[in-house]
Amino acid sequence: MDGSAGICVLRVVISLALVFCLCASSALAIVDDKCSACKAVALELEDSLANERPRNHLDYRHRLNSEGQREGKVIDYRLSELRVVELLDGLCSKMKGYVPNKAGPGRTFWLKVEGGVPDAPEMALNRQASELHSRAIVEFCGRLLETTEEELTERIRVGEVATGEVERVLCKELSKSCKELSETAEPADDDDLEDEEIDEVATERADDHVKEDAEKATKDVSSVAEETISMGSDGEL
């Protein structure tokens, strides 16, 4: 009895591990779509630029000359390296919570899911997949900034990376992540839609995608559990 039960439990664990591995492979494969991932990073940087607060000039006049006057430089904050550091620092951690969504043939959107996946037993595998997606997009962001940091820093300092220009500069000119996409025509179906309508449609599809994944994962686990329990019962007889 104990031996059969142990075999059943082992089979269920192995099955769950296989599902987990498939989710990991899927997450890594999705991030291979570097253009959509880069666009998500660009969106977060756009948000940081749009929400910048006015800052005073940086006063580095810390020395006094023989006449008692302060010596040193006064640097415009918008042209300083400090501004770049504050914009990029923590940028990749903001990518947590993004999930990929297939919005059509060859079209992928990375959308931020506020609050994450619901904490429910039937969503366990879906949460694991979301965590894998999160780690994958965060790692992608780190590699992206590492390879473009020097040029990106300079362009931000000279004012070439303004709101509305981040995607072009980061994804097409510096990283070339969207090079192929930029050279091909966009699908005609969404051309007549406004940006807000596209975002709304993509968000609805993402919600449906999450629900479908949860239902499928629940059915798969239930099926595996029933099969292994049945096999264990047959073994006893």
C-alpha positions in Angstrom: 0.0 0.0 0.0 2.7 2.5 1.1 4.9 1.5 -1.9 2.1 2.1 -4.4 1.1 5.4 -2.9 4.8 6.5 -3.0 5.0 5.6 -6.7 1.9 7.6 -7.4 3.2 10.7 -5.6 6.5 10.3 -7.4 4.8 10.2 -10.8 2.7 13.3 -10.0 5.9 15.2 -8.9 7.7 14.2 -12.1 4.8 15.2 -14.2 4.6 18.6 -12.5 8.4 19.0 -13.0 8.0 18.3 -16.7 5.3 20.9 -17.0 7.5 23.4 -15.2 10.4 22.7 -17.6 8.1 23.3 -20.5 7.0 26.6 -19.1 10.7 27.5 -18.7 11.5 26.7 -22.3 8.4 28.7 -23.4 9.5 31.7 -21.4 13.0 31.6 -22.9 11.6 31.1 -26.4 9.3 34.1 -26.0 12.1 36.4 -25.0 13.9 35.4 -28.2 11.4 37.9 -29.7 13.8 40.6 -28.8 11.8 43.4 -30.5 8.7 43.0 -28.3 10.8 42.6 -25.2 12.8 45.7 -26.1 9.6 47.7 -26.7 8.5 46.8 -23.2 11.7 48.1 -21.7 11.5 51.2 -23.8 7.9 51.8 -22.5 9.2 51.8 -18.9 12.0 54.2 -19.8 9.4 56.4 -21.5 7.3 56.4 -18.3 10.4 57.4 -16.3 11.2 60.3 -18.6 7.5 61.4 -18.6 7.4 61.5 -14.8 10.7 63.3 -14.2 10.5 66.1 -11.8 12.3 69.4 -12.3 15.7 69.4 -10.6 18.1 72.3 -9.7 21.5 72.5 -11.3 24.2 70.4 -9.6 26.5 72.7 -7.7 30.0 71.4 -7.4 31.5 74.6 -6.1 32.9 73.2 -2.9 36.2 75.0 -2.8 37.1 78.5 -1.9 39.8 80.5 -3.7 42.2 83.0 -2.1 39.5 85.7 -2.4 36.9 83.6 -0.6 34.9 82.9 -3.7 33.5 79.4 -4.4 35.2 77.5 -7.2 34.0 74.5 -9.2 31.4 73.6 -11.7 27.6 74.1 -11.9 26.1 71.5 -14.2 22.6 71.4 -15.7 21.0 68.4 -14.1 19.4 67.3 -17.5 23.0 67.1 -18.9 24.5 65.3 -16.0 25.4 61.6 -15.6 23.5 61.6 -12.3 20.3 62.0 -14.2 21.1 59.0 -16.4 21.9 56.9 -13.4 18.6 57.8 -11.7 16.7 57.0 -14.9 18.3 53.7 -15.5 18.8 52.5 -11.9 16.0 50.1 -11.0 14.6 50.2 -14.6 14.9 46.4 -15.0 13.3 45.7 -11.7 10.2 47.5 -13.0 9.9 44.8 -15.7 8.7 42.3 -13.1 5.0 41.6 -13.7 5.2 41.8 -17.5 3.7 38.8 -19.3 3.8 38.0 -23.0 0.6 37.9 -25.0 0.1 36.7 -28.5 -2.0 39.3 -30.2 -2.0 37.7 -33.7 0.3 35.9 -36.1 3.8 37.1 -35.5 2.6 39.8 -33.0 3.6 39.6 -29.4 2.9 42.2 -26.7 4.5 42.3 -23.2 1.9 43.6 -20.8 2.2 44.5 -17.2 -0.2 42.6 -15.0 -1.0 44.7 -12.0 -1.1 42.7 -8.8 0.3 39.6 -10.5 -1.4 36.2 -11.0 -4.3 35.6 -8.4 -3.2 33.5 -5.4 -5.3 30.4 -5.9 -4.4 26.7 -6.0 -5.6 26.2 -9.6 -3.3 29.1 -10.6 -0.1 27.5 -9.2 1.4 26.5 -12.6 0.3 29.8 -14.1 2.1 31.6 -11.3 5.2 29.6 -12.0 5.1 30.5 -15.7 4.6 34.2 -14.8 7.6 34.1 -12.5 9.7 32.5 -15.3 8.5 35.2 -17.7 9.4 37.8 -15.1 12.9 36.6 -14.6 13.4 36.2 -18.3 12.4 39.8 -19.2 14.4 41.2 -16.3 17.5 39.4 -17.5 16.9 40.5 -21.0 16.6 44.1 -19.8 19.9 43.8 -17.9 21.7 42.5 -21.1 20.1 45.2 -23.2 21.3 48.0 -20.9 24.7 46.4 -20.6 25.2 46.4 -24.4 23.8 49.9 -25.0 24.7 51.7 -21.8 27.5 53.9 -23.1 25.7 55.1 -26.2 22.4 55.4 -24.4 23.9 57.5 -21.7 25.4 59.9 -24.1 22.2 60.2 -26.1 20.2 60.9 -23.0 22.7 63.6 -21.9 22.6 65.4 -25.2 18.8 65.3 -25.3 18.4 62.8 -28.2 16.2 60.5 -26.1 13.1 62.5 -25.5 9.6 61.2 -24.7 8.3 59.4 -27.7 11.8 58.6 -29.1 12.9 55.9 -26.7 11.7 52.9 -28.8 13.3 54.2 -31.9 16.7 55.0 -30.3 16.9 52.0 -28.0 15.3 49.2 -30.1 16.1 50.2 -33.7 19.2 52.3 -33.6 21.3 51.1 -30.7 20.4 47.5 -30.0 19.0 46.7 -33.5 16.4 44.5 -31.7 13.7 45.7 -34.0 15.8 46.0 -37.2 13.9 43.3 -39.1 10.5 44.5 -38.0 11.3 48.0 -39.0 12.1 46.9 -42.5 8.9 45.0 -43.0 5.4 46.3 -43.3 3.2 46.3 -40.2 0.1 44.1 -40.5 -2.8 46.0 -42.1 -5.4 44.9 -39.6 -4.3 47.2 -36.8 -3.3 50.1 -39.0 -6.6 51.9 -38.7 -6.8 51.4 -34.9 -5.9 54.1 -32.4 -3.1 53.2 -29.9 -5.6 53.1 -27.1 -7.8 50.7 -28.9 -4.8 48.4 -29.7 -3.8 48.4 -26.0 -7.4 47.6 -24.9 -7.6 44.7 -27.3 -4.2 43.4 -26.3 -5.1 43.6 -22.6 -8.4 41.7 -23.1 -6.5 39.0 -25.0 -3.9 38.8 -22.3 -6.6 38.2 -19.7 -8.2 35.5 -21.8 -4.8 33.9 -22.3 -4.2 33.8 -18.6 -7.6 32.2 -17.9 -7.1 29.6 -20.7 -3.6 28.7 -19.4 -5.0 28.3 -15.8 -7.9 26.0 -17.0 -5.6 23.9 -19.2 -3.0 23.6 -16.4 -5.7 22.5 -13.9 -7.1 19.9 -16.4 -3.6 18.5 -17.1 -2.7 18.1 -13.4 -6.1 16.5 -12.6 -5.6 14.1 -15.5 -2.1 13.1 -14.5 -3.2 12.6 -10.9 -6.2 10.4 -11.8 -4.0 8.4 -14.2 -1.3 7.8 -11.7 -3.7 6.9 -8.9 -5.5 4.5 -11.2 -2.1 2.9 -12.0 -1.3 2.6 -8.4 -4.6 0.9 -7.7 -4.1 -1.6 -10.5 -0.7 -2.4 -9.0 -2.2 -3.3 -5.7 -4.6 -5.7 -7.3 
